[in-house]
Amino acid sequence: MVKKRVLSVCGTGGVTSSVIASKVSELAKKNGIDIELSSSQVKGVNTVLSSGKFDLIVTSTRFTAPDDTPVVNCMSYLTGINEEATDQKIVDALTK
């Protein structure tokens, strides 16, 4: 299987994106999906996106990709509410 590139985006590029990245990493491993994770804060995301194509952007803030890259809001990973639906959106995006 081809390695999928995932970008985790939050307001400051720190703790929140790390929590989300950790959950996404565990989810990918559990589902046999090989991923490469990067993190960014919102204000620097365009620079990161210009460095190459990403297969998925996961975020804790409102964000719309400047291209056709799928975006999944992962606030559920921080609140613990409806995590299963978020998991499914991520798996669907990474396996299509």
C-alpha positions as MATLAB code, in Angstrom:
seq = 'MVKKRVLSVCGTGGVTSSVIASKVSELAKKNGIDIELSSSQVKGVNTVLSSGKFDLIVTSTRFTAPDDTPVVNCMSYLTGINEEATDQKIVDALTK';
ca = [
       0.000    0.000    0.000;
       1.179    3.531   -0.785;
       2.134    5.737    2.157;
      -0.485    8.453    2.736;
       0.559   11.969    3.754;
      -1.508   13.498    6.571;
      -1.254   17.064    7.870;
      -2.498   17.890   11.373;
      -3.467   21.568   11.745;
      -4.387   23.565   14.841;
      -4.348   27.158   15.974;
      -0.813   27.112   17.372;
       0.674   23.941   15.853;
       1.386   22.560   19.303;
      -0.445   20.357   21.744;
      -3.786   20.061   19.964;
      -2.286   18.997   16.650;
      -0.058   16.528   18.516;
      -3.046   14.931   20.255;
      -4.870   14.634   16.941;
      -1.768   13.304   15.177;
      -1.341   10.649   17.865;
      -4.960    9.482   17.524;
      -4.719    9.430   13.714;
      -1.458    7.480   13.899;
      -3.045    4.857   16.176;
      -6.105    4.653   13.927;
      -3.993    4.202   10.801;
      -1.901    1.477   12.426;
      -5.038   -0.329   13.622;
      -6.421   -0.256   10.058;
      -3.166   -1.201    8.291;
      -2.753    2.218    6.652;
       0.812    3.476    6.223;
       0.943    7.234    6.909;
       3.452   10.044    7.159;
       2.302   12.730    9.620;
       3.195   16.418    9.624;
       1.892   19.193   11.886;
       1.321   22.881   11.329;
      -0.337   25.898   12.812;
      -3.058   27.560   10.763;
      -1.074   30.684    9.962;
       1.772   28.658    8.417;
      -0.280   25.980    6.716;
      -0.019   27.396    3.189;
       3.772   27.132    3.359;
       3.522   23.506    4.479;
       0.954   22.713    1.789;
       3.196   24.217   -0.876;
       5.873   21.655    0.048;
       3.870   18.846   -1.490;
       0.564   17.067   -1.863;
      -1.217   15.749    1.214;
      -3.851   13.011    1.133;
      -5.719   14.306    4.189;
      -5.783   17.290    6.523;
      -7.020   16.727   10.073;
      -7.770   19.795   12.138;
      -9.089   21.121   15.423;
     -10.063   24.456   13.951;
     -12.118   25.713   11.038;
     -10.072   25.167    7.950;
     -10.751   24.830    4.257;
      -8.023   23.415    2.058;
      -6.928   25.668   -0.800;
      -7.152   22.675   -3.123;
      -9.184   19.456   -3.247;
      -7.487   17.831   -0.235;
     -10.086   16.308    2.112;
     -10.330   17.950    5.544;
     -11.667   16.198    8.659;
     -12.426   18.217   11.787;
     -11.188   16.218   14.768;
     -12.574   18.173   17.726;
     -14.196   14.919   18.796;
     -10.722   13.631   19.723;
     -10.449   16.467   22.223;
     -13.988   16.232   23.594;
     -14.452   12.453   23.460;
     -17.829   12.929   21.767;
     -18.574   11.061   18.520;
     -15.000    9.828   18.005;
     -16.199    6.792   16.041;
     -17.708    8.968   13.304;
     -14.450   10.918   13.034;
     -12.495    7.663   12.870;
     -14.683    6.479    9.999;
     -14.273    9.742    8.049;
     -10.488    9.471    8.368;
     -10.358    5.803    7.338;
     -12.671    6.519    4.400;
     -10.504    9.432    3.241;
      -7.299    7.421    3.502;
      -8.575    4.285    1.776;
     -10.336    5.746   -1.239;
];
